[in-house]
Amino acid sequence: MAREQILVSSQGFIGIVDEALAERGLSRRVAASTSHFAALAYLLKGSQRLATLPGHAARAIAEVAGLVVVACPLALPHYPVELGWRTGGQPDPALEKVREAVLAVFA
C-alpha cells in the first residue's frame, strides 16, 4: 500500500484491485493507468511502482523486462473470459474453426 501502483484496466479509472480494497475500506495510490499489459514493462522498469495482473502475464513481462514477480497479498475474484462473434452475414469457415477450438478449451 505504501508504493505507487500502475492501474491496468480497460476502463482506465478503476480496476479489480480497487474494488477489492474498497471492500476493506482501503485505497491505493495510482501513479499511471494503462489498458494494456504490454506497457507495464516500460512503466515499471527503474521505478519502485508495482502492478497487479494475472500470473501468466506477470511472469512473461518479468522475464523480458528483468522484473520481480511476487504473489498478490490480496484475495481477488476471478475475472470472466468471454467470446463474441457475429451471427449475421456469410459464415467464415476459418473463424468457425477458431471459435470451436476456443470453446473446446473452456468446455
N, C-alpha and C positions, 0 to 999 in steps of 0.2 A: 504494500500500500504506500510505502514511502517513495517509491520510484515513479517517475512519469511513465505513462504507458501509451502504446500505439493502438488505436481502436481499428479493428478490422470489421467492417460492416458494409453491406450493400446499400444501406440507407444512410450511412455516414454520421449519424448522431448518437445512436445508442446500440449496444450490442448485447449478446447473451451474458457477458461478464457483468455489464452494468445492471442488468435485470436481476441477476443472482445476488449482487452486492446490495441492491436496493431492498431486497427481501430481508436483509440483515441490518438495514439501517446504515449501510456504508456506501461510499462512492470512491471513485478513483480519479486521479489527475490525468487527463488525456492530453498529450502533447501534440499529437497529429492523428489524422484519420486517413485510412485508405480502404478502397473496396477490393483490393487485390493482394493476395498473399505474396505475390512476386515482388511487390515493392518493399516488403519488410526487410530484406537483406540490406538495402540501402538506407532505410530509416533507422535500423538498429545498430548497424556496424559502427563502432567507435563511440558509442554512447552508453549510458547506464540505463536506458529505457528498456522496457520489456513489452511483449505482446503475447496474447493468449490465442492459440489456434489449435486445430486438430493435430494430433501427434504425428501422423504421416507427413503432413505439410511442414511441421516444425523440424522434424528430422531431416527432410530434404533441404530446407533452407539453411539449417545449421551446417550441414555438410558442405555446401558450396560457399557459404559466407564465413565459416570459421566461428560460428556462434555456439552457445551452450544451450542445451535443452534440459529443463527441469520439469518435474511433474507439477501440474496445477494444484495449488493447495485448496482450491475452492471446488466443491461439487457442482458440476454443471449438467443441465439436462441435455439429452441428445437432440440434435437438430434433424429435421426431416430431409430426406432425399426425394426429389420429385422429378418426374419425367413428363414432358409435354410434347405433343406433336399435332400437326394439322390433320383434321379428319376430312376436309373437303378437297376437291381437286383430284388430279391424277396421282395415284399412289406411286411412290418411288421404291422399286424393289431393294435398292441398296439401303435406304433408310429403314425399311421394314426389317431387314436383317439386323441392323444395329439395334433397333427397338427390341427385337426378340432376344438378342444377346444380353442387353441390359436387364430386361425383365427376368431372364433366366438366372442371372447373378443374384437378384434380390427375391426371387420366388421361394 
